Amino acid sequence: MMFYEYSHASNNVLDGLNMFDGTDAHYFHTGSRGHHSVWDSRLFNYGSWEVLRYLLSYARWWLEEYKFDGYRFDGVTSMMYKISLIK
């Protein structure tokens, strides 16, 4: 089983997707909606075709390469809702 953190990504500029193309909006929401204050991380823009393509191809690669039989998704509520219940 593969454990996924698709709910958020690294806030770092040098080793993550943040500022990958010189902007902070290619894969993530802009403004405060693009940051998770509790996890100190970036939040993907799931409405973007490129984000969906990236995340699905990433999941497919792991499945085909390592033959995982299932996935566990963490932080699903931050993927589904615009507000956070975590204070």
Phi and psi restraints in degrees (value plus and minus 20) as a CYANA .aco file:
   2 MET   PHI    -123.7   -83.7
   2 MET   PSI     113.5   153.5
   3 PHE   PHI    -116.0   -76.0
   3 PHE   PSI     100.3   140.3
   4 TYR   PHI    -130.8   -90.8
   4 TYR   PSI     123.6   163.6
   5 GLU   PHI    -135.5   -95.5
   5 GLU   PSI      33.1    73.1
   6 TYR   PHI     -92.6   -52.6
   6 TYR   PSI     -27.4    12.6
   7 SER   PHI     -94.9   -54.9
   7 SER   PSI     -41.8    -1.8
   8 HIS   PHI    -179.9  -139.9
   8 HIS   PSI     147.9   187.9
   9 ALA   PHI    -160.4  -120.4
   9 ALA   PSI     151.2   191.2
  10 SER   PHI     -76.8   -36.8
  10 SER   PSI     118.5   158.5
  11 ASN   PHI    -104.3   -64.3
  11 ASN   PSI     -29.3    10.7
  12 ASN   PHI     -90.7   -50.7
  12 ASN   PSI     128.3   168.3
  13 VAL   PHI    -109.3   -69.3
  13 VAL   PSI     -58.8   -18.8
  14 LEU   PHI     -98.2   -58.2
  14 LEU   PSI     -51.8   -11.8
  15 ASP   PHI    -141.1  -101.1
  15 ASP   PSI      -1.5    38.5
  16 GLY   PHI    -156.8  -116.8
  16 GLY   PSI    -191.7  -151.7
  17 LEU   PHI    -102.1   -62.1
  17 LEU   PSI     -33.4     6.6
  18 ASN   PHI     -80.6   -40.6
  18 ASN   PSI     105.9   145.9
  19 MET   PHI      45.7    85.7
  19 MET   PSI       4.2    44.2
  20 PHE   PHI     -75.8   -35.8
  20 PHE   PSI     -60.9   -20.9
  21 ASP   PHI    -127.4   -87.4
  21 ASP   PSI      -3.7    36.3
  22 GLY   PHI      72.7   112.7
  22 GLY   PSI     -27.6    12.4
  23 THR   PHI    -141.8  -101.8
  23 THR   PSI     147.2   187.2
  24 ASP   PHI    -123.8   -83.8
  24 ASP   PSI      -5.0    35.0
  25 ALA   PHI    -137.7   -97.7
  25 ALA   PSI     -13.1    26.9
  26 HIS   PHI     -89.0   -49.0
  26 HIS   PSI     -63.7   -23.7
  27 TYR   PHI    -132.1   -92.1
  27 TYR   PSI     -34.1     5.9
  28 PHE   PHI    -140.6  -100.6
  28 PHE   PSI     139.7   179.7
  29 HIS   PHI     -84.9   -44.9
  29 HIS   PSI     133.2   173.2
  30 THR   PHI    -110.4   -70.4
  30 THR   PSI     143.7   183.7
  31 GLY   PHI      45.8    85.8
  31 GLY   PSI    -176.1  -136.1
  32 SER   PHI     -87.0   -47.0
  32 SER   PSI     -45.3    -5.3
  33 ARG   PHI     -86.4   -46.4
  33 ARG   PSI     -41.1    -1.1
  34 GLY   PHI    -108.3   -68.3
  34 GLY   PSI     -18.4    21.6
  35 HIS   PHI    -145.7  -105.7
  35 HIS   PSI     116.7   156.7
  36 HIS   PHI    -124.9   -84.9
  36 HIS   PSI      89.8   129.8
  37 SER   PHI     -87.8   -47.8
  37 SER   PSI     -53.5   -13.5
  38 VAL   PHI     -91.8   -51.8
  38 VAL   PSI     -61.8   -21.8
  39 TRP   PHI    -110.9   -70.9
  39 TRP   PSI     -26.4    13.6
  40 ASP   PHI      28.6    68.6
  40 ASP   PSI      35.8    75.8
  41 SER   PHI    -163.3  -123.3
  41 SER   PSI     152.8   192.8
  42 ARG   PHI    -114.1   -74.1
  42 ARG   PSI     131.4   171.4
  43 LEU   PHI    -132.2   -92.2
  43 LEU   PSI     105.8   145.8
  44 PHE   PHI     -83.8   -43.8
  44 PHE   PSI     129.7   169.7
  45 ASN   PHI    -113.7   -73.7
  45 ASN   PSI      72.2   112.2
  46 TYR   PHI     -89.7   -49.7
  46 TYR   PSI     -31.0     9.0
  47 GLY   PHI    -100.8   -60.8
  47 GLY   PSI     -26.6    13.4
  48 SER   PHI    -111.5   -71.5
  48 SER   PSI     111.5   151.5
  49 TRP   PHI     -78.2   -38.2
  49 TRP   PSI     -62.7   -22.7
  50 GLU   PHI     -84.4   -44.4
  50 GLU   PSI     -55.9   -15.9
  51 VAL   PHI     -86.4   -46.4
  51 VAL   PSI     -67.9   -27.9
  52 LEU   PHI     -81.4   -41.4
  52 LEU   PSI     -62.4   -22.4
  53 ARG   PHI     -81.7   -41.7
  53 ARG   PSI     -64.9   -24.9
  54 TYR   PHI     -82.0   -42.0
  54 TYR   PSI     -70.3   -30.3
  55 LEU   PHI     -85.5   -45.5
  55 LEU   PSI     -60.5   -20.5
  56 LEU   PHI     -89.2   -49.2
  56 LEU   PSI     -58.8   -18.8
  57 SER   PHI     -88.5   -48.5
  57 SER   PSI     -54.2   -14.2
  58 TYR   PHI     -84.0   -44.0
  58 TYR   PSI     -66.0   -26.0
  59 ALA   PHI     -83.9   -43.9
  59 ALA   PSI     -61.0   -21.0
  60 ARG   PHI     -84.9   -44.9
  60 ARG   PSI     -62.1   -22.1
  61 TRP   PHI     -79.2   -39.2
  61 TRP   PSI     -67.9   -27.9
  62 TRP   PHI     -82.3   -42.3
  62 TRP   PSI     -59.3   -19.3
  63 LEU   PHI     -84.5   -44.5
  63 LEU   PSI     -66.6   -26.6
  64 GLU   PHI     -93.2   -53.2
  64 GLU   PSI     -57.8   -17.8
  65 GLU   PHI     -94.3   -54.3
  65 GLU   PSI     -62.5   -22.5
  66 TYR   PHI    -133.9   -93.9
  66 TYR   PSI     -19.5    20.5
  67 LYS   PHI      38.1    78.1
  67 LYS   PSI      20.8    60.8
  68 PHE   PHI     -83.0   -43.0
  68 PHE   PSI     129.5   169.5
  69 ASP   PHI    -128.1   -88.1
  69 ASP   PSI     -15.7    24.3
  70 GLY   PHI    -194.9  -154.9
  70 GLY   PSI     145.3   185.3
  71 TYR   PHI    -147.3  -107.3
  71 TYR   PSI     127.7   167.7
  72 ARG   PHI    -140.1  -100.1
  72 ARG   PSI      98.2   138.2
  73 PHE   PHI    -117.0   -77.0
  73 PHE   PSI     112.3   152.3
  74 ASP   PHI    -126.2   -86.2
  74 ASP   PSI     127.8   167.8
  75 GLY   PHI      47.1    87.1
  75 GLY   PSI      16.0    56.0
  76 VAL   PHI     -82.4   -42.4
  76 VAL   PSI     -52.2   -12.2
  77 THR   PHI     -82.5   -42.5
  77 THR   PSI     -53.0   -13.0
  78 SER   PHI     -92.9   -52.9
  78 SER   PSI     -36.2     3.8
  79 MET   PHI    -104.3   -64.3
  79 MET   PSI     -48.1    -8.1
  80 MET   PHI    -115.3   -75.3
  80 MET   PSI     -50.3   -10.3
  81 TYR   PHI    -138.6   -98.6
  81 TYR   PSI     129.6   169.6
  82 LYS   PHI    -101.9   -61.9
  82 LYS   PSI     -37.9     2.1
  83 ILE   PHI    -129.5   -89.5
  83 ILE   PSI     134.6   174.6
  84 SER   PHI    -126.6   -86.6
  84 SER   PSI     115.1   155.1
  85 LEU   PHI    -110.7   -70.7
  85 LEU   PSI     -25.2    14.8
  86 ILE   PHI    -106.6   -66.6
  86 ILE   PSI     105.4   145.4
